[in-house]
Amino acid sequence: MRFFFLILLLCISGVAVAQLPKVAGGQLIRHENFSSRFVTPRHVDVWLPENYSPNKKYTVLYMHDGQMLFDSTLTWNKQEWMADETAASLIQNKKVKPFIIVGIWNGGAIRHSEYFPQKAFEKLPKHQQDSLYQTFRNNGAGLFAAHVQSDNYLKFLVEELKPFIDKNYSTYKDAKHTFIAGSSMGGLISMYAVCEYPDVFGGAACLSTHWPGVFTLDKNPIPAVFYSYLNERLPKPAKNKFYFDYGTATLDALYPGLQKQVDEILTRKGYTKKLWITKAFPGEEHSERAWQKRLYLPFTFLLN
């Protein structure tokens, strides 16, 4: 009974209670309800590789949707990225050097608002912005639960979370050893992070990148503003790396033509296979089950 009332008290006080994921190899450390001046508090899960030592330096990979990365028994759809298994296997087989994963939980209902690239959104005329704020999902919930605030989300990563990680863990602090990854809207915010902070993030893995921004291509002005943004803000092809991919089933069926246009921009900007790859996976759907099967590819591309 005492435990029940403790849980109730924590929930009433606004402190989220969540079970710690079980990981295959390595160690997971949770920083609960990480506070921020820029975003709502959320958990941050840090995966450390086997035999982590403060006497060594490690590359860091920041990953969005942190609650979906490690343990399918705790996720809403009973799927996971298997980020720990993939990382441990690559390290054990000497495909990459040992690295740290920082899993940042999303903001729940405001996920779309935090992950939608803000400077691209602001290229839309105000009437189109207002229309998008009135867009609803199939379940009746608003697509955006708040105004687009991805610039603040990136400030949280760059000005608060990264300094905390660098202070409390043995990391390389430079962009050459700092990467960011996500899928769907997480792919968009990963791309945006590198474009906005190319001296902080050395590369992005963008799986099933949600270029439509909404759930239809019909009379959709959003992809065009993403192309315009990339034409203006894509870093010069020198040190930053980009991994893109897509399937062709379920929501991913919207992506092939849009990704082709992005690929054309990267080509015009001078990106070659050393700094950028795009991979297609015919028949693969929009799910953690699909992403876990190919996660070794962006891990290897960015971290090798």
TIDREN-343518 format. One line per 4 residues: number of its first residue (from 0); for each residue x, y negated, z negated of N, C-alpha, C. Coordinates in steps of 0.05 Angstrom, whole numbers, plus 5000, padded with zeros to 4 digits. Example, Ala and Ser with C-alpha at 12.3 -4.5 7.8 and 13.67 -1.06 7.14 Angstrom:
<nodes>
0) 5264,5114,4844,5246,5090,4844,5264,5066,4844 | 5257,5045,4858,5273,5021,4857,5258,4999,4843
</nodes>
This chain:
<nodes>
0) 5017,5024,5000,5000,5000,5000,5018,4975,5000 | 5039,4975,4984,5057,4952,4983,5069,4947,5011 | 5076,4968,5025,5088,4965,5052,5067,4952,5071 | 5042,4961,5069,5021,4949,5086,5018,4919,5081
4) 5018,4911,5056,5015,4882,5050,5040,4867,5058 | 5063,4879,5057,5088,4866,5067,5086,4861,5097 | 5077,4881,5112,5074,4877,5140,5053,4855,5146 | 5031,4856,5132,5010,4836,5136,5021,4808,5130
8) 5036,4805,5108,5048,4779,5101,5067,4769,5123 | 5083,4787,5133,5102,4779,5154,5087,4770,5179 | 5066,4784,5187,5050,4777,5210,5037,4750,5207 | 5025,4745,5183,5012,4720,5178,5031,4697,5179
12) 5056,4701,5169,5076,4680,5168,5088,4674,5196 | 5080,4690,5216,5090,4685,5243,5115,4700,5250 | 5125,4717,5232,5149,4732,5237,5142,4759,5250 | 5151,4763,5274,5144,4788,5288,5158,4811,5276
16) 5144,4834,5273,5156,4858,5263,5157,4878,5286 | 5180,4888,5292,5182,4907,5314,5204,4928,5307 | 5198,4953,5314,5217,4974,5309,5242,4971,5326 | 5264,4979,5315,5289,4977,5330,5291,5000,5350
20) 5297,4995,5375,5299,5017,5395,5321,5036,5388 | 5317,5062,5395,5338,5081,5394,5354,5081,5420 | 5380,5081,5418,5397,5079,5441,5414,5104,5444 | 5421,5111,5469,5438,5134,5475,5467,5124,5477
24) 5481,5127,5456,5509,5118,5456,5511,5089,5449 | 5533,5081,5437,5536,5053,5430,5520,5046,5405 | 5516,5020,5401,5502,5010,5377,5485,4987,5385 | 5461,4985,5373,5443,4963,5378,5440,4946,5353
28) 5444,4920,5356,5441,4902,5334,5419,4882,5341 | 5400,4878,5324,5378,4859,5329,5382,4833,5314 | 5378,4811,5328,5377,4785,5315,5348,4776,5317 | 5333,4779,5295,5305,4776,5294,5296,4747,5296
32) 5276,4742,5313,5264,4716,5315,5285,4694,5316 | 5302,4697,5336,5324,4678,5340,5311,4650,5345 | 5318,4631,5328,5306,4605,5329,5319,4587,5350 | 5304,4568,5361,5314,4551,5382,5300,4524,5382
36) 5314,4504,5391,5302,4477,5395,5287,4476,5421 | 5291,4496,5438,5281,4494,5466,5258,4513,5472 | 5257,4536,5458,5237,4557,5464,5226,4568,5438 | 5205,4583,5440,5194,4596,5416,5213,4618,5407
40) 5214,4624,5381,5231,4645,5371,5225,4672,5384 | 5246,4687,5389,5242,4714,5400,5266,4731,5391 | 5262,4758,5391,5283,4776,5384,5305,4776,5406 | 5329,4780,5397,5352,4785,5415,5365,4810,5406
44) 5366,4830,5424,5379,4856,5419,5406,4857,5432 | 5426,4863,5417,5453,4864,5428,5463,4893,5428 | 5469,4903,5451,5479,4931,5454,5510,4929,5456 | 5523,4944,5438,5552,4945,5438,5561,4973,5448
48) 5581,4974,5465,5589,5000,5476,5603,5017,5454 | 5605,5043,5460,5619,5061,5442,5647,5051,5436 | 5655,5053,5411,5682,5045,5402,5686,5015,5406 | 5665,4999,5404,5668,4970,5405,5688,4962,5383
52) 5706,4944,5390,5726,4934,5372,5729,4904,5373 | 5729,4891,5350,5733,4861,5350,5761,4854,5358 | 5778,4873,5362,5805,4868,5371,5808,4868,5401 | 5786,4873,5415,5785,4873,5444,5765,4851,5453
56) 5768,4843,5478,5749,4824,5490,5731,4838,5510 | 5705,4829,5511,5686,4843,5527,5671,4824,5546 | 5665,4833,5570,5646,4820,5588,5618,4821,5576 | 5602,4801,5581,5574,4801,5571,5554,4799,5594
60) 5534,4816,5592,5512,4815,5611,5486,4808,5596 | 5475,4785,5603,5450,4776,5591,5427,4787,5608 | 5407,4799,5595,5385,4811,5609,5358,4802,5598 | 5340,4794,5616,5313,4785,5608,5295,4809,5601
64) 5272,4802,5591,5252,4823,5583,5265,4844,5565 | 5279,4834,5545,5295,4852,5528,5280,4875,5515 | 5254,4872,5511,5238,4893,5498,5234,4917,5516 | 5241,4914,5542,5237,4936,5561,5262,4951,5568
68) 5285,4945,5556,5310,4955,5565,5319,4982,5555 | 5311,4989,5530,5326,5011,5517,5309,5035,5508 | 5284,5032,5502,5269,5053,5489,5240,5054,5499 | 5233,5073,5516,5207,5074,5528,5185,5081,5507
72) 5193,5092,5484,5172,5099,5464,5161,5074,5451 | 5174,5051,5455,5166,5026,5443,5154,5006,5462 | 5154,5012,5488,5145,4993,5508,5115,4996,5514 | 5103,4975,5525,5074,4975,5530,5066,4996,5551
76) 5084,5001,5570,5077,5020,5592,5092,5047,5590 | 5106,5050,5567,5122,5075,5562,5143,5079,5584 | 5154,5057,5594,5176,5058,5613,5199,5040,5602 | 5223,5045,5612,5246,5029,5604,5266,5027,5626
80) 5285,5008,5623,5306,5006,5643,5328,5027,5640 | 5330,5039,5616,5352,5057,5610,5379,5042,5613 | 5379,5017,5603,5404,5001,5606,5427,5013,5590 | 5420,5024,5567,5441,5036,5550,5453,5061,5562
84) 5436,5079,5573,5446,5103,5585,5463,5096,5610 | 5453,5077,5626,5467,5070,5651,5494,5058,5644 | 5495,5039,5626,5520,5026,5618,5540,5047,5606 | 5530,5064,5588,5548,5083,5575,5560,5102,5596
88) 5543,5111,5615,5553,5129,5636,5574,5116,5654 | 5569,5092,5662,5589,5078,5679,5615,5073,5664 | 5613,5066,5638,5637,5062,5622,5652,5088,5619 | 5638,5109,5612,5651,5135,5607,5665,5145,5632
92) 5653,5140,5656,5665,5149,5681,5684,5129,5693 | 5690,5108,5677,5710,5088,5685,5702,5073,5711 | 5676,5071,5715,5667,5055,5738,5668,5025,5732 | 5664,5019,5706,5667,4991,5697,5681,4992,5670
96) 5692,4969,5662,5703,4967,5635,5681,4963,5615 | 5685,4971,5589,5665,4968,5569,5654,4939,5568 | 5628,4936,5565,5616,4909,5565,5593,4909,5545 | 5583,4885,5539,5562,4881,5520,5536,4873,5535
100) 5514,4883,5527,5488,4875,5538,5473,4859,5517 | 5463,4835,5524,5447,4819,5507,5419,4819,5518 | 5400,4833,5505,5373,4835,5514,5355,4814,5501 | 5346,4795,5517,5330,4773,5507,5300,4779,5511
104) 5286,4781,5490,5257,4787,5492,5243,4764,5507 | 5223,4770,5523,5208,4749,5536,5189,4736,5517 | 5177,4713,5525,5160,4698,5508,5131,4706,5509 | 5125,4731,5518,5098,4741,5518,5081,4726,5538
108) 5060,4713,5529,5041,4700,5547,5054,4678,5564 | 5075,4666,5554,5088,4644,5569,5112,4654,5586 | 5114,4680,5590,5136,4691,5606,5137,4678,5633 | 5114,4675,5647,5114,4664,5674,5124,4635,5674
112) 5116,4621,5653,5124,4592,5651,5154,4589,5645 | 5165,4608,5631,5194,4606,5624,5212,4617,5646 | 5201,4635,5663,5218,4647,5683,5215,4635,5711 | 5195,4617,5715,5191,4605,5741,5211,4582,5745
116) 5228,4583,5765,5248,4562,5769,5236,4534,5770 | 5242,4517,5751,5227,4492,5748,5232,4472,5770 | 5257,4469,5779,5263,4449,5799,5250,4457,5826 | 5247,4483,5831,5232,4492,5855,5202,4485,5851
120) 5191,4491,5828,5163,4486,5823,5157,4456,5827 | 5175,4439,5817,5170,4410,5819,5173,4399,5847 | 5182,4416,5866,5182,4408,5894,5153,4409,5906 | 5136,4424,5893,5108,4426,5903,5093,4399,5897
124) 5076,4391,5915,5058,4368,5910,5042,4373,5884 | 5035,4351,5871,5021,4354,5845,4995,4370,5847 | 4981,4367,5869,4955,4381,5872,4960,4411,5874 | 4983,4419,5886,4989,4448,5887,4999,4458,5860
128) 5014,4442,5845,5021,4449,5818,4996,4453,5801 | 4978,4434,5802,4953,4436,5787,4937,4461,5794 | 4937,4467,5820,4922,4490,5829,4934,4516,5817 | 4961,4517,5817,4974,4541,5806,4968,4544,5776
132) 4967,4521,5762,4960,4523,5733,4932,4533,5729 | 4915,4533,5750,4888,4543,5748,4886,4572,5759 | 4909,4584,5766,4909,4611,5777,4906,4631,5755 | 4890,4652,5760,4885,4673,5740,4895,4700,5750
136) 4901,4717,5731,4908,4745,5737,4883,4761,5740 | 4886,4786,5748,4863,4804,5751,4848,4808,5725 | 4862,4806,5703,4849,4811,5677,4836,4786,5666 | 4836,4764,5681,4823,4740,5673,4841,4720,5658
140) 4865,4729,5651,4883,4711,5637,4896,4692,5657 | 4903,4668,5647,4916,4648,5665,4944,4658,5672 | 4952,4653,5697,4979,4661,5705,5000,4646,5689 | 4995,4620,5685,5013,4604,5668,4998,4597,5642
144) 5009,4606,5620,4998,4599,5594,5008,4573,5583 | 5027,4561,5598,5039,4535,5590,5051,4523,5615 | 5058,4498,5613,5072,4485,5636,5099,4499,5641 | 5108,4499,5665,5134,4511,5672,5156,4498,5655
148) 5172,4515,5642,5192,4505,5623,5218,4521,5625 | 5224,4530,5649,5249,4546,5653,5274,4530,5648 | 5274,4504,5651,5298,4488,5645,5304,4490,5616 | 5284,4489,5599,5288,4492,5570,5297,4521,5564
152) 5286,4540,5578,5295,4568,5573,5325,4571,5579 | 5334,4559,5601,5362,4560,5607,5379,4545,5587 | 5369,4523,5577,5383,4508,5556,5386,4526,5531 | 5365,4541,5525,5367,4560,5502,5389,4580,5507
156) 5391,4591,5531,5412,4610,5537,5440,4598,5535 | 5443,4575,5548,5469,4563,5551,5479,4548,5526 | 5461,4533,5514,5469,4516,5492,5467,4529,5464 | 5450,4550,5462,5446,4562,5436,5454,4592,5435
160) 5442,4608,5453,5447,4637,5451,5476,4644,5458 | 5486,4634,5481,5513,4642,5489,5534,4633,5468 | 5533,4609,5457,5552,4602,5436,5550,4620,5412 | 5525,4628,5405,5522,4647,5382,5535,4674,5388
164) 5530,4684,5412,5541,4710,5419,5572,4708,5420 | 5583,4687,5431,5612,4684,5433,5624,4680,5406 | 5610,4669,5387,5620,4665,5360,5620,4691,5344 | 5599,4707,5348,5595,4730,5330,5604,4757,5342
168) 5611,4756,5368,5621,4781,5380,5647,4774,5395 | 5662,4795,5401,5688,4791,5414,5684,4791,5444 | 5681,4767,5455,5674,4764,5483,5694,4747,5499 | 5695,4752,5524,5707,4733,5543,5686,4711,5547
172) 5693,4686,5545,5674,4665,5546,5670,4652,5574 | 5688,4659,5593,5687,4646,5619,5666,4658,5637 | 5659,4644,5659,5639,4653,5677,5647,4679,5691 | 5673,4683,5695,5682,4708,5708,5674,4733,5693
176) 5668,4730,5667,5660,4753,5650,5632,4749,5638 | 5616,4732,5650,5589,4727,5640,5568,4729,5662 | 5549,4748,5659,5530,4753,5680,5502,4754,5669 | 5482,4754,5687,5454,4752,5679,5438,4769,5698
180) 5417,4782,5688,5401,4801,5704,5372,4802,5695 | 5355,4809,5715,5327,4813,5709,5313,4823,5733 | 5287,4829,5730,5271,4839,5752,5246,4822,5755 | 5235,4821,5779,5210,4807,5784,5214,4777,5778
184) 5198,4766,5759,5203,4738,5750,5230,4736,5737 | 5240,4758,5725,5266,4758,5713,5288,4756,5735 | 5282,4765,5759,5300,4761,5781,5302,4732,5790 | 5279,4719,5790,5278,4690,5796,5295,4674,5776
188) 5290,4678,5751,5304,4662,5731,5334,4668,5730 | 5342,4693,5738,5370,4700,5739,5384,4685,5762 | 5370,4685,5786,5380,4669,5808,5383,4639,5800 | 5362,4629,5787,5361,4601,5779,5383,4594,5760
192) 5389,4613,5741,5410,4608,5721,5437,4604,5734 | 5444,4620,5755,5470,4617,5768,5470,4591,5784 | 5448,4584,5797,5448,4560,5813,5450,4535,5796 | 5437,4536,5772,5438,4513,5754,5464,4511,5738
196) 5475,4535,5731,5498,4536,5714,5520,4554,5726 | 5530,4547,5749,5549,4565,5763,5576,4568,5748 | 5581,4549,5730,5606,4550,5714,5602,4565,5688 | 5577,4574,5683,5571,4590,5659,5567,4619,5666
200) 5551,4624,5687,5545,4651,5696,5559,4657,5722 | 5574,4679,5721,5590,4686,5745,5574,4701,5766 | 5551,4711,5758,5535,4726,5778,5508,4734,5767 | 5490,4741,5785,5463,4749,5777,5455,4775,5791
204) 5441,4792,5777,5428,4815,5788,5398,4810,5789 | 5386,4809,5812,5358,4802,5816,5343,4825,5829 | 5331,4842,5813,5317,4866,5823,5288,4859,5829 | 5278,4867,5852,5250,4862,5859,5243,4833,5854
208) 5258,4815,5864,5255,4786,5858,5227,4777,5868 | 5213,4763,5851,5185,4756,5857,5183,4730,5872 | 5193,4730,5896,5192,4706,5913,5164,4694,5917 | 5143,4710,5917,5116,4697,5921,5108,4679,5898
212) 5119,4684,5873,5111,4667,5851,5083,4674,5840 | 5065,4681,5858,5038,4690,5851,5035,4718,5862 | 5010,4726,5869,5006,4754,5877,4994,4757,5905 | 4999,4737,5921,4990,4738,5949,5009,4722,5966
216) 5009,4728,5992,5025,4713,6011,5007,4694,6027 | 4981,4697,6024,4962,4682,6040,4962,4652,6032 | 4969,4634,6051,4970,4606,6046,4987,4599,6020 | 5009,4613,6017,5025,4610,5993,5048,4591,5999
220) 5050,4567,5986,5071,4548,5991,5096,4554,5975 | 5095,4573,5957,5118,4576,5938,5144,4586,5951 | 5143,4607,5968,5169,4616,5979,5184,4593,5993 | 5170,4575,6007,5183,4553,6021,5198,4535,6002
224) 5188,4530,5978,5203,4513,5959,5227,4528,5947 | 5225,4554,5945,5248,4569,5937,5270,4568,5958 | 5263,4570,5983,5283,4568,6005,5295,4540,6004 | 5279,4519,6001,5289,4492,6000,5308,4488,5976
228) 5301,4499,5953,5318,4497,5929,5345,4511,5934 | 5344,4535,5946,5369,4550,5951,5386,4535,5971 | 5375,4523,5991,5390,4508,6010,5405,4485,5997 | 5393,4474,5976,5405,4451,5962,5424,4459,5940
232) 5417,4480,5925,5431,4485,5900,5447,4511,5899 | 5446,4527,5920,5462,4552,5920,5492,4545,5917 | 5506,4556,5898,5535,4550,5895,5550,4557,5920 | 5572,4542,5925,5589,4549,5947,5600,4577,5943
236) 5603,4592,5965,5613,4620,5963,5642,4621,5955 | 5647,4621,5929,5674,4622,5920,5678,4643,5898 | 5661,4641,5877,5665,4659,5854,5639,4672,5843 | 5616,4660,5850,5591,4670,5840,5580,4693,5857
240) 5570,4714,5844,5560,4737,5858,5530,4740,5855 | 5517,4751,5876,5488,4755,5875,5482,4784,5885 | 5466,4798,5869,5455,4823,5877,5425,4820,5879 | 5413,4827,5903,5384,4827,5906,5376,4855,5916
244) 5351,4863,5909,5340,4887,5920,5310,4885,5920 | 5297,4905,5933,5268,4906,5934,5260,4934,5942 | 5236,4942,5934,5223,4966,5943,5203,4958,5965 | 5185,4977,5971,5165,4971,5991,5137,4979,5982
248) 5134,4989,5958,5108,4998,5948,5098,4979,5926 | 5072,4981,5920,5058,4964,5901,5066,4935,5905 | 5072,4920,5884,5078,4891,5887,5102,4886,5904 | 5121,4904,5904,5145,4901,5921,5139,4900,5951
252) 5116,4909,5959,5108,4907,5987,5107,4879,5998 | 5105,4859,5980,5105,4831,5988,5133,4820,5994 | 5154,4835,5986,5180,4822,5985,5198,4824,6010 | 5196,4845,6026,5216,4848,6048,5220,4824,6065
256) 5198,4812,6076,5201,4789,6093,5212,4765,6079 | 5204,4761,6054,5214,4738,6039,5243,4741,6032 | 5252,4765,6025,5280,4770,6019,5297,4766,6044 | 5286,4773,6067,5301,4769,6092,5307,4740,6096
260) 5288,4722,6090,5293,4693,6093,5314,4684,6074 | 5314,4694,6049,5335,4687,6030,5362,4697,6039 | 5362,4721,6050,5388,4732,6061,5399,4714,6083 | 5381,4703,6100,5390,4686,6121,5403,4660,6110
264) 5392,4650,6088,5404,4627,6075,5431,4633,6064 | 5434,4656,6051,5460,4664,6040,5480,4668,6063 | 5472,4679,6085,5490,4682,6108,5499,4655,6118 | 5480,4637,6122,5487,4610,6132,5506,4596,6113
268) 5503,4601,6087,5520,4588,6068,5548,4600,6066 | 5552,4622,6080,5579,4634,6081,5583,4657,6062 | 5562,4667,6049,5565,4690,6031,5571,4716,6047 | 5590,4731,6037,5596,4757,6049,5592,4779,6029
272) 5596,4804,6037,5590,4827,6020,5607,4828,5995 | 5629,4813,5994,5645,4812,5970,5630,4798,5947 | 5613,4778,5954,5599,4762,5934,5569,4766,5934 | 5559,4780,5954,5530,4784,5955,5522,4809,5970
276) 5503,4823,5958,5491,4846,5972,5460,4846,5967 | 5446,4855,5987,5417,4859,5985,5412,4888,5993 | 5397,4903,5977,5391,4930,5983,5360,4935,5983 | 5352,4951,6002,5324,4958,6005,5320,4987,5996
280) 5298,4993,5983,5291,5019,5973,5263,5027,5982 | 5261,5037,6007,5235,5044,6018,5219,5063,6000 | 5194,5057,5995,5177,5074,5979,5178,5068,5949 | 5197,5053,5940,5199,5048,5911,5180,5026,5903
284) 5169,5030,5879,5148,5012,5868,5160,4990,5850 | 5142,4974,5840,5150,4952,5822,5147,4961,5793 | 5168,4973,5783,5166,4984,5756,5193,4989,5744 | 5194,4991,5717,5219,4999,5704,5228,5026,5712
288) 5210,5044,5719,5217,5070,5728,5234,5069,5754 | 5227,5050,5771,5242,5047,5796,5268,5033,5791 | 5268,5012,5774,5293,4997,5769,5314,5013,5755 | 5305,5032,5737,5325,5047,5722,5340,5066,5741
292) 5328,5074,5763,5341,5093,5781,5364,5079,5796 | 5363,5053,5800,5383,5039,5816,5399,5019,5800 | 5395,5019,5773,5408,4998,5757,5439,5001,5758 | 5449,5025,5763,5478,5028,5765,5490,5011,5788
296) 5474,5005,5808,5485,4990,5831,5491,4961,5823 | 5472,4946,5812,5480,4918,5804,5500,4918,5781 | 5499,4937,5763,5519,4938,5742,5547,4941,5754 | 5549,4959,5772,5575,4963,5785,5584,4940,5802
300) 5566,4928,5817,5572,4906,5834,5582,4881,5818 | 5568,4875,5797,5575,4852,5781,5600,4856,5764 | 5601,4880,5752,5620,4884,5730,5646,4898,5739 | 5647,4907,5763,5671,4921,5772,5693,4901,5778
</nodes>
